[in-house]
Structure formats: structure tokens, C-alpha cells
Amino acid sequence: MFKLNSLRKNAFLALAMAALMVAVGCGSDTGTTAAEEATFKDGKKPVVNIPPDANKPPANFKSSLDTGSAPGAPPPGQ
């Protein structure tokens, strides 16, 4: 059987350890350069050039999830 004092002591130690781990983990990245940090803090959106047909599926693509959305289409899973 546990004594109340040892249970409180264990709970306090667990909370103290969790708080310490959170405090230690909230620092800055050590591998981040000053230029990378400045770019991140700048907040500008990156410029990404996506080709016009980048999201077009191949000609023979058939999705197994496409059960049709037209009226009279079979219910999903059939």
C-alpha cells in the first residue's frame, strides 16, 4: 500500500520533470542560420511556379474511390 506522502512526492517529481522537459524543449533550433531565421520571420509567401498541367491525372487513371456522382450511380462500395 502506498503512503500518501510518497504518492504526493512522486506526483510532484513527475510534474517537475514534465515542466523541465517543456522548458528545455522551447529553445531555438541550434542548426538554424541567421539568414534562415530572418527569412522565416519576414513572413513573405514563397514564389512557387506550378506547371499548368501539374494536377492533371494521367489519361488512363481510374480512381477506386470514384463511384460516380451522377443520378442513378451505384452506392459506394458496390
PyMOL commands that place a pseudoatom at each C-alpha (Angstrom):
pseudoatom trace, name=CA, resn=MET, resi=1, chain=A, elem=C, hetatm=0, pos=[0.000, 0.000, 0.000]
pseudoatom trace, name=CA, resn=PHE, resi=2, chain=A, elem=C, hetatm=0, pos=[1.284, 3.476, -0.852]
pseudoatom trace, name=CA, resn=LYS, resi=3, chain=A, elem=C, hetatm=0, pos=[1.700, 6.148, 1.705]
pseudoatom trace, name=CA, resn=LEU, resi=4, chain=A, elem=C, hetatm=0, pos=[0.082, 9.476, 0.874]
pseudoatom trace, name=CA, resn=ASN, resi=5, chain=A, elem=C, hetatm=0, pos=[3.377, 11.353, 1.249]
pseudoatom trace, name=CA, resn=SER, resi=6, chain=A, elem=C, hetatm=0, pos=[5.214, 9.105, -1.225]
pseudoatom trace, name=CA, resn=LEU, resi=7, chain=A, elem=C, hetatm=0, pos=[2.344, 9.438, -3.699]
pseudoatom trace, name=CA, resn=ARG, resi=8, chain=A, elem=C, hetatm=0, pos=[2.462, 13.242, -3.429]
pseudoatom trace, name=CA, resn=LYS, resi=9, chain=A, elem=C, hetatm=0, pos=[6.234, 13.174, -3.753]
pseudoatom trace, name=CA, resn=ASN, resi=10, chain=A, elem=C, hetatm=0, pos=[6.051, 11.034, -6.911]
pseudoatom trace, name=CA, resn=ALA, resi=11, chain=A, elem=C, hetatm=0, pos=[3.354, 13.252, -8.423]
pseudoatom trace, name=CA, resn=PHE, resi=12, chain=A, elem=C, hetatm=0, pos=[5.370, 16.382, -7.649]
pseudoatom trace, name=CA, resn=LEU, resi=13, chain=A, elem=C, hetatm=0, pos=[8.511, 14.867, -9.178]
pseudoatom trace, name=CA, resn=ALA, resi=14, chain=A, elem=C, hetatm=0, pos=[6.589, 13.845, -12.303]
pseudoatom trace, name=CA, resn=LEU, resi=15, chain=A, elem=C, hetatm=0, pos=[5.163, 17.353, -12.708]
pseudoatom trace, name=CA, resn=ALA, resi=16, chain=A, elem=C, hetatm=0, pos=[8.550, 18.948, -12.101]
pseudoatom trace, name=CA, resn=MET, resi=17, chain=A, elem=C, hetatm=0, pos=[10.171, 16.666, -14.683]
pseudoatom trace, name=CA, resn=ALA, resi=18, chain=A, elem=C, hetatm=0, pos=[7.470, 17.438, -17.257]
pseudoatom trace, name=CA, resn=ALA, resi=19, chain=A, elem=C, hetatm=0, pos=[7.851, 21.183, -16.673]
pseudoatom trace, name=CA, resn=LEU, resi=20, chain=A, elem=C, hetatm=0, pos=[11.614, 20.920, -17.040]
pseudoatom trace, name=CA, resn=MET, resi=21, chain=A, elem=C, hetatm=0, pos=[11.308, 18.980, -20.294]
pseudoatom trace, name=CA, resn=VAL, resi=22, chain=A, elem=C, hetatm=0, pos=[8.890, 21.569, -21.704]
pseudoatom trace, name=CA, resn=ALA, resi=23, chain=A, elem=C, hetatm=0, pos=[11.166, 24.441, -20.680]
pseudoatom trace, name=CA, resn=VAL, resi=24, chain=A, elem=C, hetatm=0, pos=[14.250, 22.842, -22.212]
pseudoatom trace, name=CA, resn=GLY, resi=25, chain=A, elem=C, hetatm=0, pos=[12.444, 21.998, -25.442]
pseudoatom trace, name=CA, resn=CYS, resi=26, chain=A, elem=C, hetatm=0, pos=[11.233, 25.564, -26.056]
pseudoatom trace, name=CA, resn=GLY, resi=27, chain=A, elem=C, hetatm=0, pos=[14.537, 26.977, -27.306]
pseudoatom trace, name=CA, resn=SER, resi=28, chain=A, elem=C, hetatm=0, pos=[15.521, 27.970, -30.818]
pseudoatom trace, name=CA, resn=ASP, resi=29, chain=A, elem=C, hetatm=0, pos=[16.928, 25.491, -33.289]
pseudoatom trace, name=CA, resn=THR, resi=30, chain=A, elem=C, hetatm=0, pos=[20.680, 25.231, -32.962]
pseudoatom trace, name=CA, resn=GLY, resi=31, chain=A, elem=C, hetatm=0, pos=[21.078, 24.378, -36.664]
pseudoatom trace, name=CA, resn=THR, resi=32, chain=A, elem=C, hetatm=0, pos=[19.262, 27.496, -37.883]
pseudoatom trace, name=CA, resn=THR, resi=33, chain=A, elem=C, hetatm=0, pos=[21.383, 30.166, -39.532]
pseudoatom trace, name=CA, resn=ALA, resi=34, chain=A, elem=C, hetatm=0, pos=[20.710, 33.859, -39.071]
pseudoatom trace, name=CA, resn=ALA, resi=35, chain=A, elem=C, hetatm=0, pos=[19.631, 34.154, -42.719]
pseudoatom trace, name=CA, resn=GLU, resi=36, chain=A, elem=C, hetatm=0, pos=[17.160, 31.278, -42.361]
pseudoatom trace, name=CA, resn=GLU, resi=37, chain=A, elem=C, hetatm=0, pos=[15.703, 32.773, -39.215]
pseudoatom trace, name=CA, resn=ALA, resi=38, chain=A, elem=C, hetatm=0, pos=[15.373, 36.214, -40.839]
pseudoatom trace, name=CA, resn=THR, resi=39, chain=A, elem=C, hetatm=0, pos=[13.616, 34.665, -43.852]
pseudoatom trace, name=CA, resn=PHE, resi=40, chain=A, elem=C, hetatm=0, pos=[11.198, 32.820, -41.573]
pseudoatom trace, name=CA, resn=LYS, resi=41, chain=A, elem=C, hetatm=0, pos=[10.440, 35.925, -39.520]
pseudoatom trace, name=CA, resn=ASP, resi=42, chain=A, elem=C, hetatm=0, pos=[9.959, 38.005, -42.685]
pseudoatom trace, name=CA, resn=GLY, resi=43, chain=A, elem=C, hetatm=0, pos=[6.656, 36.216, -43.363]
pseudoatom trace, name=CA, resn=LYS, resi=44, chain=A, elem=C, hetatm=0, pos=[6.639, 36.582, -47.157]
pseudoatom trace, name=CA, resn=LYS, resi=45, chain=A, elem=C, hetatm=0, pos=[4.936, 33.828, -49.101]
pseudoatom trace, name=CA, resn=PRO, resi=46, chain=A, elem=C, hetatm=0, pos=[7.313, 31.794, -51.264]
pseudoatom trace, name=CA, resn=VAL, resi=47, chain=A, elem=C, hetatm=0, pos=[7.050, 32.066, -55.024]
pseudoatom trace, name=CA, resn=VAL, resi=48, chain=A, elem=C, hetatm=0, pos=[6.230, 28.669, -56.470]
pseudoatom trace, name=CA, resn=ASN, resi=49, chain=A, elem=C, hetatm=0, pos=[5.834, 28.122, -60.190]
pseudoatom trace, name=CA, resn=ILE, resi=50, chain=A, elem=C, hetatm=0, pos=[3.449, 25.220, -60.787]
pseudoatom trace, name=CA, resn=PRO, resi=51, chain=A, elem=C, hetatm=0, pos=[3.210, 23.949, -64.380]
pseudoatom trace, name=CA, resn=PRO, resi=52, chain=A, elem=C, hetatm=0, pos=[-0.290, 24.307, -65.895]
pseudoatom trace, name=CA, resn=ASP, resi=53, chain=A, elem=C, hetatm=0, pos=[-0.954, 20.533, -66.110]
pseudoatom trace, name=CA, resn=ALA, resi=54, chain=A, elem=C, hetatm=0, pos=[0.707, 19.591, -62.805]
pseudoatom trace, name=CA, resn=ASN, resi=55, chain=A, elem=C, hetatm=0, pos=[-2.533, 18.416, -61.187]
pseudoatom trace, name=CA, resn=LYS, resi=56, chain=A, elem=C, hetatm=0, pos=[-3.922, 16.661, -64.251]
pseudoatom trace, name=CA, resn=PRO, resi=57, chain=A, elem=C, hetatm=0, pos=[-4.220, 12.871, -63.779]
pseudoatom trace, name=CA, resn=PRO, resi=58, chain=A, elem=C, hetatm=0, pos=[-2.793, 10.510, -66.417]
pseudoatom trace, name=CA, resn=ALA, resi=59, chain=A, elem=C, hetatm=0, pos=[-5.062, 9.613, -69.330]
pseudoatom trace, name=CA, resn=ASN, resi=60, chain=A, elem=C, hetatm=0, pos=[-5.671, 6.034, -68.087]
pseudoatom trace, name=CA, resn=PHE, resi=61, chain=A, elem=C, hetatm=0, pos=[-6.221, 6.982, -64.424]
pseudoatom trace, name=CA, resn=LYS, resi=62, chain=A, elem=C, hetatm=0, pos=[-9.248, 5.403, -62.725]
pseudoatom trace, name=CA, resn=SER, resi=63, chain=A, elem=C, hetatm=0, pos=[-9.845, 6.116, -59.066]
pseudoatom trace, name=CA, resn=SER, resi=64, chain=A, elem=C, hetatm=0, pos=[-11.101, 3.271, -56.918]
pseudoatom trace, name=CA, resn=LEU, resi=65, chain=A, elem=C, hetatm=0, pos=[-12.877, 5.886, -54.795]
pseudoatom trace, name=CA, resn=ASP, resi=66, chain=A, elem=C, hetatm=0, pos=[-14.898, 7.275, -57.712]
pseudoatom trace, name=CA, resn=THR, resi=67, chain=A, elem=C, hetatm=0, pos=[-18.311, 5.608, -57.564]
pseudoatom trace, name=CA, resn=GLY, resi=68, chain=A, elem=C, hetatm=0, pos=[-19.861, 8.312, -59.707]
pseudoatom trace, name=CA, resn=SER, resi=69, chain=A, elem=C, hetatm=0, pos=[-21.857, 11.285, -58.644]
pseudoatom trace, name=CA, resn=ALA, resi=70, chain=A, elem=C, hetatm=0, pos=[-24.413, 11.237, -61.441]
pseudoatom trace, name=CA, resn=PRO, resi=71, chain=A, elem=C, hetatm=0, pos=[-28.041, 10.424, -60.655]
pseudoatom trace, name=CA, resn=GLY, resi=72, chain=A, elem=C, hetatm=0, pos=[-28.561, 6.664, -60.603]
pseudoatom trace, name=CA, resn=ALA, resi=73, chain=A, elem=C, hetatm=0, pos=[-24.942, 5.946, -59.756]
pseudoatom trace, name=CA, resn=PRO, resi=74, chain=A, elem=C, hetatm=0, pos=[-24.356, 2.841, -57.656]
pseudoatom trace, name=CA, resn=PRO, resi=75, chain=A, elem=C, hetatm=0, pos=[-23.963, 3.393, -53.929]
pseudoatom trace, name=CA, resn=PRO, resi=76, chain=A, elem=C, hetatm=0, pos=[-20.406, 3.465, -52.566]
pseudoatom trace, name=CA, resn=GLY, resi=77, chain=A, elem=C, hetatm=0, pos=[-18.842, 0.058, -52.084]
pseudoatom trace, name=CA, resn=GLN, resi=78, chain=A, elem=C, hetatm=0, pos=[-20.618, -1.696, -54.965]
for i in range(1, 78): cmd.bond("trace and resi %d" % i, "trace and resi %d" % (i + 1))
show_as sticks, trace
zoom trace
